[in-house]
Amino acid sequence: MSAELPHVLVLDDDDDTAALLGMALRRRGFRVLVARSCEEARSMLAGSAVDALVTDVSLPDGSGVELVASLADRPRAVIVVSGFGGDDDREKSRAAGAHEHMVKPIDVARLVATLNELLGRPS
């Protein structure tokens, strides 16, 4: 494991959610990139060493779940966040390649613990 802080790409078109998650993750030792659309996220994923992706489902130009499914080279940790948390929603996220599906409002402590576990970082 590199001594460098892990890079997390937060994909969410809601400014408040993106800012809150970014601030919380930075405070807990992550480098954070923020994208507002699937197109912007694709560009960032192609141009940066991203260790983790935290993506909303509903985005202005597509679905975060569809984005995850389309990635040939996924980050080591992929977490989908949504306002919906039924079994069907969770299964769609996992089938697309996500490691976890979390329901909004996000429990930041759980998000951080999940990212640490998936990235092999101490809690």
C-alpha positions, 0 to 999 in steps of 0.5 A, a space after each residue: 500500500 502506498 503512503 500516499 493518501 487514497 484518491 476518492 472520486 465523489 460523483 454527485 450533482 447535488 452541490 451540498 451532498 458533494 461538498 459534505 462528502 468531500 469535506 468529511 472524506 478529506 478530514 479522514 485522510 482521503 484526497 477527494 475529486 468531485 464530478 457532477 456528471 457521468 461524462 465528467 467522472 469518466 474524464 477524471 477516471 481516465 486521467 487520474 489514479 482513483 482508488 475509490 468511486 462514491 457515486 449517486 444513482 441519478 445524475 443529469 446525464 445518466 445513471 451512476 449504476 450504469 456508469 459503474 457497469 460500463 467501466 472496464 477498469 473500476 477503482 478498488 472500491 465502488 460505492 453507490 449511494 441512492 435515496 432507494 434501498 430496496 433489495 432490487 436497488 442493492 442487487 442492481 448496484 452489486 450486479 453492476 460491479 459496486 461493492 456496496 450500496 448505501 442509502 441517503 442520507 449517508 452515514 459518513 462513519 459507515 462510508 469511511 469504515 467501508 472505504 477503509 476496509 475495501 482499500 485495506 486501510 486501518 480504521 
